[in-house]
Amino acid sequence: MSDPVETPLPADMRRARILEIVRDRGFVRVSDLGGSFGVSDVTVRGDLDALAATGSVRRVHGGAVAALGPVAEPSFEQASDAFAGEKRAIGRAAAALVSSGQSIFLDVGTTANAVAVALAERDDLTDVVVMTNGLNIALALEATIPRFTVLVTGGALRPLQHSLVNPMALRLLDGLHADLAIIGCNGVHPEAGVTNVNLPEAEVKRAMVERAGRTVVVADGSKLGNVHLGRIARLAEVDVLITSASAPAGALDEFAALDLSVTQV
């Protein structure tokens, strides 16, 4: 009787294991990983390329080495110019989903800021409540008062994204429910879900998803396929993904196969 064939690990779990091996050994070969995980060298190269795209490893001939340091998180100002036109289009598409009388969680980041700007431009909206942990988001919505009510979570200030995180960032959210959560991120992956490079911010984003009736994820095309440290949500918890023209070829087909509404602008 032949031995049973082991089922290969899902890609996100395999990549997490590969990352552990790289960090432990300092260097790995493609051929060695293929044998260890029972997958082809082509699959391993794809795994290493995905890890390299997040800054977790550095690709070298025949394999990969551990990254020299943690993934560098760009500041809000540094990230503002990247895909700026696409983010504005995403912002308008997300703002179009909001109706008068609704309550919204809106978190931080340049794409979320584009949503705030687009909401402020909709002078047809009234009685909208926006709850945010982003100082710049609140300022972008200041001109909407009194048509809008803008609530800021409080908490410790993170200068890079002008965001408020724990301690106390979740206190306002406890016991609240919003009609809609509009969430930015650093990565959207068919298996790993929606992720973020910064754990404290991921915690607040996750709390918003858990307390909302519907969740909309806004991510320019460069974020699709990426996996980062902090999980925000499984794709089963997301109702709508709004992305842009820079999405990698074939990436949208993977998401379309899931029970997820995808809008490309």
Secondary structure, DSSP 8 states (H G I E B T S, - for coil): ----------HHHHHHHHHHHHHHHSEEEHHHHHHHHT--HHHHHHHHHHHHHTTSEEEETTEEEE-SSS-----HHHHHTTTHHHHHHHHHHHHTT--TT-EEEE--SHHHHHHHHHHHH-TT--SEEEEESBHHHHHHTGGGTTTEEEEE---EEETTTTEEESSSTTTTTTT--EEEEEE--SEEETTTEEEES-HHHHHHHHHHHHTEEEEEEE--GGGBT---SEEEE-GGG-SEEEE-TTS-TTHHHHHHTSS-EEEE-
